[in-house]
């Protein structure tokens, strides 16, 4: 089960950064503005967010085997057909909608529910390990695809990603147990904790929503634009693509360490340190945008990139119970994804308007400071548990 969850997030971790990797050659090939692809990324974030929530709700009620398998099939079709793109609306349809549906369905929310149920005593470490699949996928797949991009072209990047999704299906169906009957699923479903409506009426939920929204804003601004920013500052396409890939290596270290630490001290401090590091990094790149500073920024930001993903289920478990773990964690992830789309589009729009990313970087610094304050306030936020 761990291997299956890891593989799903491994492939997704490479695929969702494909637009960031190919952004500059795409706009140069077609003569588009960066904001035209930024809209597709924003739409992807919204669509994948909605389906992350739906997949989480379904995972609360049954085994995620068919849900995750269906998500992988749809993802492979959407991302693979991007190789035929010739107009901006193709990116909106294929990446924004089709890939968004598949990616949201085969996402961290149903995987997190599956793993948290299987390893209740070590949920932080177990979720950190499977979420590390996204980091390793970013490292391995983006590094390989950067070479494909340079030697064959951007269309081949999307072909190989589509194939990766489809050839993984036999492994997933062999590793994930078959669905239980509806009666068994209902009987095994946890009964302690708040309903979705009760959670929505707590201050704790809305503080988490703002924190995760800001996290998404940061994450997808950086992941969508770091390669283009590096190339703007004189780093060649191959090295810039590998810079994005190496963020996956530092991300793997960060997410596993944060998951293990959270089993001992809870998720608050790992999240607070994440935003503290980001504040320093955005300040650094605002002051100095030399190739060295951009490399330091990318690698250090990568260490914070996936930290909050495995902590979502821990925040929800500790704050609202296990009864609707998938739905509530999926809802918080939805906020993260929607604001991720805003971050991707906003960065592109600011660049097209101002000719650089300075204003966007300053904005990310300011909202990261707000997220740090709110995270520290979570230590004192009241949390309620409904009776079984």
Residue, then its C-alpha position, 0 to 999 in steps of 0.5 A: x500500500x505504501x508502494x502504491x501510494x508512493x508511485x501515484x504521487x511519484x508520477x504526479x509529482x513530475x507531471x504537474x510541473x511539466x508546464x513550468x518546465x516547458x513554459x519558456x519554449x512553449x511561449x517562444x514556439x507559439x509567440x504566446x504571453x506567459x499569462x496564456x499558459x498561466x490561465x491553464x495552470x490556474x484552471x488546473x488548480x481549481x479543477x484538481x482542487x474540486x476533484x481532490x475534495x470529491x476523491x477525499x469524500x469517496x475515500x472516507x466511504x470505501x477503498x480507494x483502489x478504483x478511485x485512484x486507478x481512474x484518476x491515473x487513466x484520466x491523467x495519462x490521457x490529458x497530459x499525453x494529449x498535450x503533445x498535440x497542443x497548438x492553441x491556448x485553448x488546448x492547454x485549457x482543455x487538456x491540462x486545465x480540465x482533463x488533467x485537472x480531473x485526473x490529478x485531483x482524483x489520484x491525489x494526496x487526499x485519498x492516498x493520505x486517508x489510505x495511509x493514515x488508516x493503515x498506520x495510525x500510530x505513525x501517520x506522520x512518518x507514513x504520510x511523509x514517506x508516500x508524499x516523498x514520492x512527489x519530491x522524488x518524482x520531481x527530481x527523477x522525472x523532471x531531470x529526465x524530461x529536461x534532457x528530453x526537452x533539450x534533445x527532442x522537444x517539448x512535445x515529447x515531454x508530454x508523450x512520456x508523461x502520458x505513458x508513465x501514467x498508463x504503464x503504472x496501472x497494473x502495479x497499482x491494481x496489484x498493490x492496493x487491496x480490492x474494495x470492501x463491500x458497502x456494508x463492510x466499508x460502512x462498518x469500518x468507517x470511523x465514527x468519532x469527530x466533527x462533521x464537515x458542517x461542524x468543522x466549517x463553523x470553527x475558527x481552527x478550520x478557517x485559520x488552516x484554510x488561510x495558511x494552506x491557501x498562502x502555502x499554495x500561492x507560494x508553491x505554484x508561483x515558484x514551481x511554475x516560474x522558477x525555470x523561466x526566472x532562472x533562464x531570464x537570469x542567464x541559466x541555460x535551459x538544461x540547467x534551469x530544468x535540472x534546478x527544478x528537478x533538484x528541488x525534488x531532492x531537497x523536498x524529499x529530505x524536508x517532507x520525510x523529516x517533517x513527517x517524522x518530527x510531527x509524530x513527536x511534536x505535532x504539525x505546527x512547528x514544522x509548518x511554522x519553520x517552513x514559512x520562516x524559511x520562505x520569508x528569508x528566501x523571498x527576501x534573498x531573491x528580491x535583493x540579489x537575482x544572480x544565478x547563485x542566489x536563484x540556485x540557493x533560493x530554488x534548492x532551499x525552497x524545495x526543502x519546504x515545498x512538500x512539508x505541509x502536504x503530509x501534515x494536512x491529515x494530521x491537522x485534521x485528525x488532531x483538530x476534527x477527528x477521523x470521521x470525515x478525515x478525507x473530506x475535510x483534508x480534501x477541502x483544505x487541500x482544495x483551498x491550497x490548490x485554488x490559491x496555487x492556481x492564483x499564484x501561477x497566474x498572478x506571477x505570469x500576469x505580473x511578468x507580462x505587465x512589469x517585465x519581471x517578477x519583483x512585485x510577485x516576489x514581494x507579495x509572496x514574502x508578505x503573505x508568507x509572514x501572515x501565514x507564519x503568524x497564523x501558524x503560531x496562533x494555531x497553538x492556542x486555537x480551540x479545537x472541538x471534538x464531536x461525540x461519536 
